[in-house]
Amino acid sequence: METSVVNLREFVDELRQEWKLMWYSRIEDKVRAEEIADKNYERLFVDRGLVLLATRKCKPPEFHEIVEKHLSSIDAERFNPTHIRGGVRKFIKEYITVKDKSRAQLKEETRAALEGIKSHQQLKHGGRGWLNISLKASGQ
């Protein structure tokens, strides 16, 4: 069982290296504002000349979808979690940490108290703002 996990991890790492190579060696077409694959990447399901990234109406290939095509969705999620679901930090924020309601209530009370106090600051240039031009008639 453990050898298969190691083999799957190595396979995903090899795919990731090929993915990085594909994005590093892409051809940039500045006239059409596109980025094109320079050669065939069979394991990534990318053919030579495929538009990887464009300014409009282009969905770039996602690494997670490619891993799901090779492995089952459970294995793909285990070795390469999607950015949409989030990672460990998001899990900790949502399920493990206790949200302190008294602290949020204290912040609201402090904000309400500060809104009641009017702060008066001196106006710049006597209330005229940043006027750098003279309004006098030009000839006097």
C-alpha positions in Angstrom: 0.0 0.0 0.0 2.8 2.4 0.9 4.7 1.8 -2.3 1.7 2.7 -4.4 1.4 6.0 -2.4 5.0 6.8 -3.0 4.6 5.9 -6.7 1.6 8.1 -7.0 3.4 11.0 -5.3 6.4 10.6 -7.6 4.0 10.5 -10.6 2.3 13.7 -9.5 5.7 15.3 -8.9 6.8 14.4 -12.4 3.6 15.8 -13.8 4.2 19.0 -11.9 7.7 19.3 -13.3 6.4 18.8 -16.8 3.7 21.4 -16.1 6.3 23.9 -15.0 8.4 23.1 -18.1 5.4 23.7 -20.3 4.7 27.1 -18.8 8.3 28.1 -18.8 9.0 27.2 -22.4 5.7 28.6 -23.9 5.8 30.8 -26.9 4.5 34.4 -26.4 2.6 35.9 -29.4 2.5 39.6 -28.6 0.6 40.5 -31.7 -2.4 38.2 -30.8 -1.8 38.5 -27.0 -1.6 34.7 -26.6 0.7 32.2 -25.1 1.1 29.0 -27.0 2.5 25.6 -26.2 5.8 25.0 -28.0 5.6 21.2 -28.2 3.4 18.2 -27.4 2.9 17.3 -23.8 1.1 14.0 -24.0 0.8 13.4 -20.2 -0.7 16.9 -19.8 -3.1 16.4 -22.8 -1.6 19.5 -24.5 -0.7 19.6 -28.2 1.7 21.8 -29.9 0.1 25.1 -30.8 -2.6 24.9 -28.2 -3.4 28.4 -26.8 -2.5 28.2 -23.1 -3.4 31.7 -22.1 -5.1 34.6 -24.0 -6.7 37.9 -23.0 -10.3 36.9 -23.9 -12.5 33.8 -23.9 -9.7 31.4 -23.0 -9.9 28.9 -20.2 -6.3 27.9 -19.4 -5.7 24.2 -18.6 -5.8 23.4 -14.8 -3.3 21.1 -13.3 -5.9 19.6 -11.0 -8.1 18.5 -13.9 -5.1 16.8 -15.5 -4.3 14.9 -12.4 -8.0 13.8 -12.1 -7.8 12.4 -15.6 -4.8 10.3 -14.7 -5.9 9.3 -11.1 -9.2 9.0 -9.3 -10.7 12.1 -7.9 -10.0 11.0 -4.3 -6.3 10.4 -5.1 -6.1 13.7 -7.0 -7.5 15.6 -4.1 -5.1 13.9 -1.7 -2.0 14.7 -3.7 -3.0 18.0 -5.2 -5.8 19.7 -3.4 -7.8 22.3 -5.4 -7.3 25.9 -4.6 -11.1 26.4 -4.5 -11.6 24.1 -1.5 -8.6 25.6 0.3 -5.9 24.0 2.3 -5.0 23.5 5.9 -5.2 27.1 6.9 -8.7 27.5 5.6 -9.8 24.3 7.4 -8.3 25.6 10.7 -10.0 28.9 10.3 -13.4 27.4 9.6 -13.5 24.4 11.9 -10.8 24.4 14.6 -10.4 28.0 15.8 -13.1 29.4 18.2 -14.6 32.6 16.9 -14.5 35.0 19.8 -17.9 36.9 19.7 -17.1 39.1 22.7 -14.0 40.5 20.8 -16.2 41.4 17.8 -18.8 43.0 20.0 -16.1 45.1 21.7 -14.8 46.3 18.4 -18.3 47.4 17.4 -18.8 49.3 20.7 -15.4 51.0 20.3 -16.3 52.0 16.7 -19.6 53.4 17.8 -18.0 55.4 20.6 -15.4 56.9 18.2 -18.1 57.9 15.7 -19.8 59.9 18.4 -16.6 62.0 18.8 -16.2 64.7 16.1 -12.6 65.3 15.2 -11.8 68.8 14.0 -8.8 69.3 11.9 -7.4 72.5 10.6 -8.5 73.1 7.0 -5.7 73.4 4.4 -5.2 76.8 3.0 -8.1 78.3 5.0 -10.7 75.9 3.6 -9.9 76.6 -0.1 -8.1 73.3 -0.6 -5.0 72.8 -2.6 -5.2 75.8 -4.9 -1.8 76.4 -6.5 -2.9 79.0 -9.0 -3.7 82.6 -8.3 -7.2 83.8 -8.9 -6.2 87.4 -9.4 -6.6 89.0 -12.8 -3.5 88.7 -14.8 -2.4 92.2 -15.4 -2.7 93.7 -12.0 
